[in-house]
Amino acid sequence: MEEVLRVENISKSFPGVLAVDNVSFSARKGEVLALLGENGAGKSTLMQILGGVYRPERGQIFLEERPVSFTSPEDAMHAGVSMVFQELSLVGSLSVAENIFANRQPAGPLGIIRWNSLYRQTQEFLDRFDLSLDPRRPVKHLSMGQQQILEILKAISTHPRLLILDEPTSSLTEAETAHLFHNILRLRAQGMSFIYITHKLSEVFQIADRVMVMRDGQFIDLRPVDQVCENDLIAMMVGRQITNLYGAARQDAGEEYFRVAGLSRRGAFEDISFSLHRGEVLGFAGLVGAGRTEVSRAIFGIDPRDSGRIFLNGRELTLRDPHAAIRAGIAYLTEDRKGEGLFLNMSIQDNLVAPSLDKFTLPGGVLSSARMHQFGAEQVERYAIVTSSTGKQVLKLSGGNQQKCLVAMWMGIQPQVILFDEPTRGVDIGARAEIYHKLREFSAAGTGVVMVSSDLPELIGMCDRIIVMHQGRITGELQREAFSEERILAYAAGVGCE
């Protein structure tokens, strides 16, 4: 099959780090090549070299047999290589049309934009991909999933020969993901090539023709998808076998010790009641907008509630704010670790002690640096956070290590109840296994975990019981022996299940 891209002996280093080490591979015309690896494996750096963000120190890139050298993303785009980054580049105050055709709007002789032509072209383009968006609508009014789709369409509108997608489904619903895959396959059939970076192994088998694995900046292997299984890919990524990703499930539930009764908030959720047993992992499933996150935030005191009661160890709690929840022994780990969960510009140590400063305060209100340093070092070791120093900025950690830092930060309060929202979003397989292992440790010690997740294999693998929500209400509850993706999705869609 004809090659669209060939990479030979590419290397790139940053101070103290060899990010890409002598990597060679090729991508074929009209194929989807999945690219896998743990955080820090060098995937994004390699793709940013292909996309013109970085220049390689050594090696050569060939595009349709011609040697190329890109000095900028615009240079790469003009050559036929476009990249959709994890961080969106859309301008919220501008319309859908202005974002898709940024710097390429139809204009008259004096450079005045022909708005009618712009909106017509945009509508025709959206219709091609079966998207019902208003070309005039400001992007800031779109959902995160719609913005992610729009970012991809913006790249497709440049008619690339090779489109690089970095974690494109991280903010998408199941329906949006299926729609994206449908369009990728359509474009692939028309001869467009894709390099598809993902942490979701199930996606590889849905969308890819071949899969390439990197580890520690090096090329490990490239194989046809029909010649590998998930365990093969995991072993290649982490350099070891992970035979049981989720660990052993708890056999017997402990006593009920935490209960929520009749929790309601107008416009968000209604009459939410559930109990949690000691050592239980209780899952909350549902489509985006079902109200799962809103329930967790209300329990923790971030958002107000109109009615409802919360009990812990038989005593009713009054949780008007997060500080009260922390004092009661409840921890909430947000799904948005960068925006709401961590202090990115502060050190690892400062993040780790943040929820439990009382433990490190001396008489007179002075913080003990010695205690903080000792605690930080212990938590870094306990949670296997990869860093050269506890004084390192959290911003400079990989996604997986940021998530482990979030876990370590909240476990420092020694919680009785853990509310964990999307525990492994954007986290590589090795860090996932470590986080699952820690959750098993907490449950084995008698701590109950409430896990909100959009990842059905994760819920099925980790949970003892799953509650399903639809449009702010509980529509189903399943015990482990009754788990199946079909049942969960039926309840999540509000159609019930036989």
Steps between C-alpha positions, in 0.01 A plus 500: 500500500621852414673691782381850579761556772837353588700599805867399525713517817326801656639624834409796721624595846417760761719599796564176689256293290540305176132521400523322162786257446584388144141419396414368153158398362267554206131576449308376198258685279139443607572339840446578867823443692442495877786628717519373858730552796500615859512869589857608435559233235573767238181470294395864510855626444537278194166616362586865566814449293281369218261792553769766480501606867851365565794440269684169541867498597566198281311301240292557191129521414366397159153592379394294199868414438612867507726620786333780698603731785235701683574825680147559635155335522392722208790366296393141580138579420589640158696180432194291591558407868254633760486425872220530756653554843356398837471866598236671288604801292153639432408863574185497712379846404509419127236305308516141381564626146777740604678224692482239224627738232729715716738698278337336196169686484364590153577870446452771241768705324544730802532210744142539628354167608208373293286389790225337295756293312673407826178383664392312186834319469493415871146363479593286200805373688298419814238323289771277352566367849135492615549765768208719600692808616414862422797655311426833671499365856789610727721204589487584872136388502586150375557199724854369547417206276371729223813714530718190468313394185531855365877496560525183293283646223721808493799276424307295242397821320864552398478174294803330657657186361590399857294601805647447849242469779623520862245351744204620288226326701604615850202742518255313278187304588449146371276635221750773403783244497300270272427796270870595490603142418242485221649811340860384547418179317327699222808718454731200518304341215564819300876462550567719805748357753481535878736461794276447801640544854286351777513350849178307436607160376147406393512780242802345331297194406205710382681746275861406420662293226841481667629594844840637600634505857762731652671476839757733655535694176574190291315304234391164646289332231251556218249227413169446320215533750369153423831353622491642856275496806467747787745308720761512223464878472514552877816290528666697221404835655609434857773242439335242721190284514196642681286190524219648709461870433218558747610272782282260698144610581378496859307182578277615789365850560557648842243681707313800363662812646431785257157592366351772281122547515282707268773729368357751252604815320262665259612464139787263583377185682201379696439258788841334501523234769770238546713330764867407514644202684840479664763396251257523207578653161171649382483620140286777351435461128308716255532707188653849506248733667339225710585687822763268650765768552240742635395247765862454613557875518184549705599228747840664542345842555634669186153556354182567699216251525130570542425197716640171621685351796848348534595251771842366602532231768138558599546876555342758273750741349453867419734562209466861395846526346801283408680585824216339696516193274876468553455524878240223477744277310362532147736553205396610151740452209377710211496389135674827405837457668658794316219752537365410846706224660862611517697819552700461180748780563577381853734221605408135546560538873269801531226314314534191715452689827232742376185320630654420839699809601387465862731199534803714417419812701708582808377705797464858386374399154842440340533212255769242571719469191665187640168321549376606156820380333488165677135446416555601137790258461301217657198558273715522186648162586171343610316602183794448261495859371788527253687822574851621572384708797193575713574865418424447132199684357199273450457662159818323386378150587347264246124451505528168681728642768271802544212260561704300751586830671127579523437161661788541746387853583152390609601176666706718732180589689445126565143510369218270600321553168666563163304665218711450186383660175653352179799347683706415192400756234804574283716257700724235344463129567786475750369786715148356471618170645669683789188709574277191490740323734480789748121502487503128577728571796261763634198271461683208663568727799126574531476831312202531265559640151237668281633494143345717230624386160409513132728202434273194514780238507648692795168497691441132425856407594521701822154521655305277735175676412401756234230766518389646166360851450302660218403868489559556871324187628610152598363258241668177600725317744704192415687249714830361369348177370259701280762737349501546122559797274163443334307519830690807616446684171130410499451655844722795403277568199191487721345203321542243778610143448332163510 
